[in-house]
């Protein structure tokens, strides 16, 4: 049975860097916005009935801002990507549960739900394959 291996090349590493930047520009500003508007973040989390909204807000800030920055620079990328993927799916289920919304809200929330699911898929690719050589992890 033949085994195929691939050696990373500059194009793959460049694409991995671009992918990390594009994902980070979603998470880092969102985390910063939650930090700067902490009371509003807590209020929004409370509005969906989540338990311990202040704790949930702190967790969201740490995950989005902290792990978003780690993803950006490519440090602890695999672990960061897994946690961000879990967080993103949880956020989709909690905040974009279109199946339980009135029709006028369901369409937009269905789009947001599946956008989050797709983002989680991209994050899982980084968990599987790493950050590339243009990163602190260098793998």
C-alpha positions in Angstrom: 0.0 0.0 0.0 1.5 3.3 -1.0 1.6 6.2 1.4 1.3 9.7 0.3 2.8 12.6 2.2 2.7 16.2 1.5 5.4 18.7 2.4 4.1 22.1 3.3 5.1 24.8 0.8 5.1 28.5 0.8 1.7 28.7 -0.8 0.1 26.5 1.9 1.8 28.5 4.6 0.7 31.8 3.1 -2.9 30.5 2.8 -2.8 29.3 6.4 -1.6 32.8 7.5 -4.3 34.5 5.5 -6.9 32.1 6.9 -5.8 32.8 10.5 -5.9 36.5 9.9 -9.4 36.3 8.4 -10.7 34.3 11.3 -9.0 36.5 13.8 -10.6 39.6 12.4 -13.9 38.1 13.4 -13.1 37.1 16.9 -10.6 39.9 18.1 -12.9 42.9 17.4 -15.9 41.0 18.8 -14.1 40.3 22.0 -12.8 43.9 22.3 -16.3 45.2 21.7 -17.7 42.9 24.5 -14.9 44.2 26.8 -15.7 47.8 26.0 -19.4 47.4 26.3 -19.4 44.9 29.1 -22.8 45.9 30.6 -24.5 45.6 27.2 -22.9 42.2 26.6 -24.2 41.0 30.0 -27.6 42.4 29.1 -27.7 40.6 25.8 -26.6 37.3 27.3 -29.3 37.8 30.0 -31.9 38.4 27.3 -31.5 34.9 26.0 -31.8 33.3 29.4 -28.2 32.1 29.7 -27.2 31.3 33.3 -24.6 33.5 35.0 -24.5 36.2 32.3 -21.5 38.1 33.9 -19.4 34.9 34.0 -20.5 34.1 30.4 -19.5 37.6 29.3 -16.1 37.2 30.8 -15.7 33.8 29.2 -16.8 35.2 25.8 -14.2 38.0 26.1 -11.4 35.7 27.0 -12.2 33.2 24.3 -12.8 35.8 21.5 -10.1 38.2 22.4 -7.5 36.0 24.0 -7.8 32.9 21.8 -8.5 35.1 18.7 -5.1 36.7 19.3 -3.4 33.3 19.8 -4.9 32.1 16.5 -3.7 35.3 14.8 -0.1 34.8 15.8 -0.2 31.0 15.5 0.5 30.1 19.1 -1.1 27.0 20.6 -3.1 27.1 17.4 -4.6 23.6 17.5 -6.0 24.0 21.1 -7.1 27.6 20.4 -8.9 26.5 17.3 -10.7 23.6 19.1 -11.9 25.9 21.9 -13.0 28.6 19.4 -14.9 26.0 17.4 -16.7 24.7 20.5 -17.5 28.3 21.5 -18.7 29.2 18.1 -21.1 26.2 17.9 -22.4 26.9 21.4 -23.0 30.5 20.4 -24.8 29.4 17.3 -27.1 27.2 19.3 -27.7 29.7 22.1 -28.0 32.9 20.1 -29.2 31.9 16.7 -31.7 29.1 17.5 -33.8 30.0 14.4 -36.0 26.9 14.9 -37.6 28.5 17.9 -38.0 32.0 16.5 -40.9 33.7 14.7 -40.7 33.6 10.9 -39.6 37.3 10.7 -36.5 36.5 12.7 -35.9 32.9 11.6 -34.4 33.6 8.2 -31.6 35.9 9.3 -30.8 33.7 12.4 -30.7 30.6 10.2 -28.0 32.3 8.1 -26.1 33.4 11.2 -26.4 29.8 12.7 -24.9 28.2 9.6 -22.3 30.9 9.2 -21.1 30.0 12.7 -21.2 26.3 11.9 -19.0 27.1 8.8 -16.6 29.1 10.8 -16.3 26.2 13.3 -15.4 24.0 10.3 -12.6 26.3 9.3 -11.3 26.4 12.9 -11.4 22.6 12.9 -9.2 22.6 9.8 -6.6 24.5 11.8 -7.0 22.1 14.7 -6.3 19.2 12.3 -3.5 20.7 10.2 -1.9 23.4 12.4 -1.0 27.1 11.7 1.6 26.7 9.1 5.2 27.8 9.2 4.4 31.5 9.3 3.4 31.2 12.9 4.9 30.9 16.4 4.0 27.2 16.4 5.7 26.8 12.9 3.6 23.7 12.1 
